[in-house]
């Protein structure tokens, strides 16, 4: 279990003391919970602001824009730019943290950019 956690997040060190392992394990699982919350928030923001427009652009299937072969988004910077553009077009006033949550959601779900 320790080796798996160490490989997954790099938070655990080779120290084998119980308090250290416990603290790092809590940090690891806390990070997983935070990641899940951010992902859910990004999806919620995206779905509320983007799906109606995307459905109108793609003949009813809002997610078709993300699954087409000729994706125009090739980098995180391009995805951030597109999210900012679409936020303005949809007339939503997302702050930077909300835009980041949407970018993270789209990247982890559809684009898988590094």
C-alpha positions in Angstrom: 0.0 0.0 0.0 2.8 2.4 0.9 4.5 1.8 -2.4 1.3 2.4 -4.4 0.7 5.7 -2.6 4.3 6.7 -3.1 4.1 6.1 -6.8 0.7 7.8 -7.2 1.4 11.1 -5.6 5.0 11.2 -4.5 3.9 12.5 -1.1 5.2 9.6 1.0 8.9 9.4 1.7 11.0 6.4 2.7 10.6 7.2 6.4 8.7 4.4 8.1 7.6 6.2 11.3 3.9 6.0 12.0 3.2 9.7 12.6 5.0 10.6 9.4 3.2 8.0 7.4 -0.2 9.0 8.9 0.4 12.6 8.1 1.4 11.9 4.5 -1.5 9.5 4.1 -4.0 12.1 5.3 -2.4 14.7 3.0 -2.8 12.2 0.1 -6.4 11.5 0.8 -7.2 15.1 1.5 -5.7 15.9 -2.0 -8.0 13.3 -3.5 -11.0 14.8 -1.9 -10.0 18.3 -3.0 -9.4 17.1 -6.5 -12.9 15.5 -6.6 -14.5 18.7 -5.3 -12.7 20.9 -7.9 -13.7 18.5 -10.6 -17.3 18.5 -9.6 -17.4 22.3 -9.3 -15.8 22.6 -12.8 -18.4 20.2 -14.3 -21.3 22.0 -12.6 -20.1 25.4 -13.9 -19.5 24.0 -17.3 -22.9 22.3 -17.5 -24.8 25.3 -16.3 -23.1 27.8 -18.7 -21.9 25.8 -21.7 -24.2 22.9 -22.6 -27.1 24.8 -24.2 -24.8 26.7 -26.6 -22.7 23.6 -27.4 -25.9 21.6 -28.1 -27.0 24.3 -30.5 -23.7 24.3 -32.3 -23.6 20.5 -32.7 -27.1 19.5 -33.6 -28.2 18.6 -30.1 -25.2 16.6 -28.7 -23.4 19.2 -26.5 -20.5 16.8 -25.9 -19.8 16.2 -29.6 -17.5 19.2 -29.6 -15.2 17.4 -27.3 -15.2 14.0 -29.0 -14.6 15.1 -32.6 -11.4 14.0 -34.3 -10.2 17.4 -35.4 -9.9 19.0 -31.9 -8.7 22.6 -32.1 -7.3 22.6 -28.6 -3.7 21.4 -28.5 -2.4 22.9 -25.2 -3.5 24.0 -21.7 -2.9 27.6 -22.8 -5.3 27.2 -25.7 -7.9 25.5 -23.5 -7.6 28.4 -20.9 -8.1 30.9 -23.8 -11.1 29.1 -25.1 -12.7 28.9 -21.7 -12.2 32.6 -21.2 -13.7 33.3 -24.6 -16.7 31.1 -24.0 -17.3 32.5 -20.6 -17.5 36.0 -22.2 -19.8 34.7 -25.0 -22.1 33.0 -22.5 -22.1 36.2 -20.4 -21.0 34.5 -17.2 -18.8 36.2 -14.7 -16.4 33.5 -13.5 -13.5 34.4 -11.4 -10.1 32.9 -12.1 -10.6 30.0 -9.7 -13.9 29.1 -11.4 -12.2 29.3 -14.9 -9.4 27.1 -13.6 -12.0 24.5 -12.3 -13.6 24.4 -15.7 -10.3 24.0 -17.5 -9.3 21.2 -15.1 -12.6 19.5 -15.6 -12.4 19.7 -19.4 -8.8 18.6 -19.5 -9.2 15.7 -17.2 -12.4 14.5 -18.9 -11.9 15.2 -22.6 -8.5 16.6 -23.6 -5.8 14.9 -21.4 -3.2 17.6 -22.1 0.0 17.9 -20.1 
